[in-house]
Amino acid sequence: MNAVGIDVSKGRSTVAIMRPLGEVVALPFDVNHTDSELSELAKRLKSLSGEVKVVMECTGSYYLPIAYALRNAGLTVCAVNAQLIHSFGNNTIRNIKTDKADAAKIANYALTYWAKLPEYIPEDDVRHMLKAFSRQYNKYTKIKTMLKNNLISLLDQTFPGVNELFKSVPRKSDGHEKWFDFAAHFWHCKCVCDLSQKTFATAYRKWCKQNGYMFNQAKAENIYMEAAGHVNVMPKNDTTKLLINHAVAQIRVISETLAAIAREMKHLAASLPEYSIVTAFSGVGEILGPQLMAEIGDVHRYPKKSSLVRFAGLEPVENRSGKFRRDEKISKQGSPHLRKTLFQVMDCLLKNAPRHDSIFQFLDRKRAEGKHYYCYMNAGAAKFLRVYFARVTQFLDNYFM
């Protein structure tokens, strides 16, 4: 048998080929992630006598090109958790860390656990794209939060509290929120106060009609009252207006991007068979549902429900040695993206409090017992995954019968 260890980096990988008893078939060599070089590597590996297994760490997305190319060439490819490789064979006090040494270490790992190596099976295109959209949605959400905080800090110097005057949720069509669209037009409190109440109400009605928002006379009166009496740090001039309008323009662009990503996420998720089952869970909506499906992937790749809990890093761990004991909450040796999504689902459950839902009942019971906030949130997330595994697995088994 031939163990091919590949230490992957961006655009280039280091390959080591070894056989049992420490026989070196080929000294470590570098391969660029180009079609020609990967094709040559595949030919070389297929020419070896005996069974060949290619092993690499599944870190980031750098390993995907070489994994795709070698698997499509007919080779057995195995992607292993990087933590397993890191913990393997550290029988030395010297800290040797080179690409060649890592490639040889991966090859030795493959020889040691030859029969237990998990074969790499790529995700289908829909799930792969759904995950990519989900990750981008989270990144753009962080940017939007930063931009909103920046705009609020500017408006505190021109129109304090304007962001608290409107409670409407973002529009699904373009992601715009009424408060920052309003701030783009009425960017200074004097834009309101310098008008009479009747004139402002007329201007506000016209603005609502032009921007697709509902007009309310009582809201117009409330805005006029709130605009009066503020001490403004920034003057009402073209420079201040330019500053506010540019800040609003940035938020509008990111909001429109998020709305477009959300629509595509829903479209991709709806094409998967388990979509109706996932979105039927309490606390799961049009955004969290596709994100859950993206981060969990095909539920059939988990042999049992505890495997899914471990994938999320939610299994409890214990640390003991002699008299020393430290009880950890959860291992966190799993997907942080999935844990974040589950935390948001638990938060929605607590806010909506669906009394009929078994997971909320579990959360509420743990909370009533006096458990720490993170304790019952993590326990609820683990229970949610076990229920998710059971329901989705049963549905898919019946669906594909």
Secondary structure, DSSP 4 states (H G I P E B T S, - for coil): -EEEEEEEETTEEEEEEEEGGGEEEEEEEEEESSHHHHHHHHHHHHTSSS-EEEEEE--TTTTHHHHHHHHHTT-EEEEE-HHHHHTS----SS----HHHHHHHHHHHHHHTGGGPPBP-PPPHHHHHHHHHHHHHHHHHHHHHHHHHHHHHHHTTTSTTGGGS--PPPPTTT---HHHHHHHHS-STHHHHTS-HHHHHHHHHHHHHHHT----HHHHHHHHHHHTTPPPSS-SSHHHHHHHHHHHHHHHHHHHHHHHHHHHHHHHHHTSTTHHHHHTSTT--TTHHHHHHHHH--GGGSSSHHHHHHHTT-S--EEEETTEEEE-S----S-HHHHHHHHHHHHHHHHH--TT-HHHHHHHHHHHTT--HHHHHHHHHHHHHHHHHHHHHHHHHHHT-
